[in-house]
């Protein structure tokens, strides 16, 4: 029966590799060529991490900008709504239409009924 266990799963191999990293033997001698794929992988992870950080900071800044704009637009909406309510009152409308030559009637309206 063959032992098909991978050397990378062997606890002693892992311990030796980790201790080699701690002792500074990671890039010595012939190990450099063997470790290049791992170094490229780490470099790729660092680049992705930096890019992700920049993207998230940009998104946060944009969200803050949109929140400030939303507050500003909300306050403008409230102000315009108040102005519209004020200008649509009967006394204000009567003041504004005097310039057009119109005046407010003083007699109440009469109901017209038709007999059949």
Legacy VTK file of the C-alpha trace (Angstrom):
# vtk DataFile Version 3.0
C-alpha trace
ASCII
DATASET POLYDATA
POINTS 116 float
0.000 0.000 0.000
1.497 3.327 -1.097
1.478 6.424 1.025
-0.267 9.025 -1.132
-0.103 11.716 1.533
1.148 15.044 0.156
4.296 16.507 1.692
2.467 19.838 2.000
0.038 18.297 4.463
2.775 16.787 6.588
2.942 18.673 9.925
6.743 18.365 10.067
7.099 19.924 6.602
4.823 22.773 7.604
6.759 23.336 10.827
10.118 23.329 8.999
8.809 25.742 6.375
7.368 28.094 8.985
10.547 27.994 11.078
12.570 28.624 7.922
10.502 31.731 7.310
11.146 32.953 10.816
14.901 32.315 10.552
15.196 34.282 7.309
15.888 31.244 5.121
12.955 31.966 2.851
14.979 33.406 -0.046
18.351 31.693 0.270
20.135 29.677 -2.376
17.991 27.420 -4.539
14.829 28.290 -2.624
14.377 31.506 -4.603
13.326 29.793 -7.823
11.047 27.375 -6.004
9.316 30.199 -4.127
8.763 32.572 -7.080
5.161 31.464 -7.740
4.348 32.046 -4.066
5.992 35.487 -4.186
4.024 36.379 -7.305
0.853 35.234 -5.575
1.613 37.386 -2.514
2.384 40.349 -4.765
-0.936 39.877 -6.548
-2.769 39.715 -3.206
-1.107 42.945 -2.058
-2.054 44.721 -5.298
-5.663 43.520 -5.016
-5.774 44.597 -1.348
-4.475 48.090 -2.159
-6.886 48.446 -5.076
-9.808 47.307 -2.936
-8.882 49.841 -0.244
-8.766 52.684 -2.769
-12.085 51.609 -4.277
-13.819 51.423 -0.890
-12.476 54.842 0.174
-13.670 56.350 -3.115
-17.102 54.794 -2.603
-17.310 56.135 0.959
-16.339 59.644 -0.185
-18.966 59.502 -2.933
-21.633 58.320 -0.466
-20.773 61.198 1.898
-21.003 63.673 -0.974
-24.399 62.297 -2.004
-25.660 62.472 1.595
-24.641 66.142 1.837
-26.354 66.858 -1.481
-29.479 65.011 -0.306
-29.658 67.125 2.877
-29.243 70.297 0.832
-31.964 69.297 -1.638
-34.284 68.291 1.201
-33.927 71.696 2.858
-34.500 73.417 -0.506
-37.647 71.313 -1.018
-39.013 72.298 2.408
-38.325 75.986 1.724
-40.006 75.878 -1.704
-43.002 73.987 -0.319
-43.463 76.626 2.380
-43.213 79.428 -0.203
-45.797 77.728 -2.425
-48.192 77.254 0.478
-47.761 80.904 1.458
-48.277 82.206 -2.101
-51.343 80.054 -2.706
-53.277 81.516 0.229
-56.340 83.474 -0.818
-55.072 86.807 0.514
-51.742 86.448 -1.316
-53.431 85.470 -4.581
-55.744 88.502 -4.293
-52.721 90.807 -3.815
-50.954 89.368 -6.859
-53.888 89.553 -9.288
-54.599 93.242 -8.560
-51.766 94.102 -10.972
-53.633 92.202 -13.699
-56.776 94.293 -13.171
-58.703 91.555 -11.413
-60.387 92.095 -8.088
-61.947 89.853 -5.533
-65.739 89.670 -5.703
-67.586 91.076 -2.696
-70.920 89.353 -3.344
-71.219 85.666 -2.648
-71.794 83.348 -5.602
-75.385 82.449 -6.527
-76.585 78.953 -7.217
-78.210 78.461 -10.579
-80.926 75.853 -10.802
-82.690 74.649 -13.909
-86.278 73.544 -13.905
-87.170 70.683 -16.140
LINES 1 117
116 0 1 2 3 4 5 6 7 8 9 10 11 12 13 14 15 16 17 18 19 20 21 22 23 24 25 26 27 28 29 30 31 32 33 34 35 36 37 38 39 40 41 42 43 44 45 46 47 48 49 50 51 52 53 54 55 56 57 58 59 60 61 62 63 64 65 66 67 68 69 70 71 72 73 74 75 76 77 78 79 80 81 82 83 84 85 86 87 88 89 90 91 92 93 94 95 96 97 98 99 100 101 102 103 104 105 106 107 108 109 110 111 112 113 114 115
